[in-house]
Amino acid sequence: MESKTKMIDSINKQVNQLRDKVYGLLRAYATILFLNHPLAGLTILAATMFFPNLGISGLLAAICGLVTTHALKFPQSDSGMHIYNSL
């Protein structure tokens, strides 16, 4: 029973970390218009997908920025401010 609880806690921790990364990515998109809400970032991301070449290249650049911030262990890398420059 205790091992199941540990496994569930581990899964919850991983899900929360992934959610923070996605929110950071969306906040980076929102920062383009000086906003800080992930929903605004999702709207901007969806708008850029009307032109697939732009949308995919911007998303790829933002993901590369996110990976770089985690590789270099920048503080508060999930905030989106470090990812903003790659967009």
C-alpha positions, 0 to 999 in steps of 0.5 A: 500500500505504501509503495502505491502511495509513493508511486502516485506521489511521484507521478503527481510530481512529474505531472506538476513539473510538466504543467509548469513547463507548459505554463512557462512556454505559454507565458513566454508567448503571452509576454509578447503582448506584455501579458502574463496569463497562460490563456493569453499565450495559448491564444497567441500560439493558436493565432500563429498556427494560422501560418504553419511555417511561422507557428511551428518555427516559433514553437520550436524556438520556444522549446529550444529556449526552454531546454536551454534554460533547464540545461543551464539551470537558470533560476525560475526557468519556468516563468517564461521570461528566459524563453521570451527572447528565443521567440 
